[in-house]
């Protein structure tokens, strides 16, 4: 029998706020254990939480970026459970009435655009972190109370690769929107995966199996590549799957059962009595709406549509936000935007990588990184200089090799291309009289290759062309050289 996988993801993302969710402690990574703590986030008796307004704004902003409706009333609830990293013995979350719900994410997959619907995005708080040493264990509460967004998708995902692309698209959107830094290394994004299989073409869902606490997108993909065939094989062997929770062992490359439904938690949710329901006003929402940015996919499509860029160039400008913004400003005046894009992607990016003017301008580690708000500053040359350079190549004043020299010089000194061409004598010779003379000299000096060419050895022409270029010190217009040589050597 043919089976298909049905996958939904719950993605937890730490919000980019200065302070924690209910107290004034710093929301920062890497501080010494238990230094960013206070009676509130340690869950001392008698303390009262005060909601972080920026976290509420970022939650509403996420809703807008994910095409969700922002609720006119959101409530906080207590999710009760006992665990060493939860000092209050409950977590404050939004259960019955989340801040935002009913949206979707569109992303590129398999050569087309796929859509995953978003059930809800709700605000909660992170918990502390347990550490296990050789003889004892410890808890670091620095992370306890950090604002955390949980983004729950509908089970619209059908495979490991699709899950991976969805997660990357989601991350790009959140980084673009300034909602979260989504730094995986710092544990800012974590994921629970719900996966079941069912006979292809049927509508009923199979037993839901949850893989908890994934902290990398590639891990999610690997876990699904293991788990989907495991479930199918179990069914094919006449087995029965039960609702359960599993963990992914990255070293062994397998998922392992942690608990089945009989041991599932009952969290005894009830309304948080210490917090008022949150009712955003129109003015408050309007302020949040101002922070909505163009989404990465829309940006890519705009670059492809408005400037006829190939997908790979447009993608480079999506990942490298400052470079893309810079391109967008020049491209409006460019006759040949693709040529401008080539200079930026192939040359400017390489020079900036050598001596970065702005930090992490390009994705360095293969991760998809965008840094909004970092302009392309301190460039010595003016944007118009790039247009001038493109023009000089197009009107054949500059060979492509000479143009590279001019670019490097203008990058270093800020001089205009025309001035550099003049100073260095780089202008290409397109004067046919001068080139005819070079060709005649080369033909006279190389009777052997000339004879070879006449006998039909086409490669001999390239040799002669090379000799003319050498004689002209690289300045002869190569296409003219080719034309003139061929004309002269034709019987
Ligand atoms: Zn605190």
Boltz pocket constraint, residues with backbone or C-beta under 6 A from the ligand:
constraints:
  - pocket:
      binder: B
      contacts: [[A, 20], [A, 23], [A, 24], [A, 25], [A, 36], [A, 37], [A, 38], [A, 39], [A, 40], [A, 41], [A, 42], [A, 144], [A, 145]]
      max_distance: 6.0
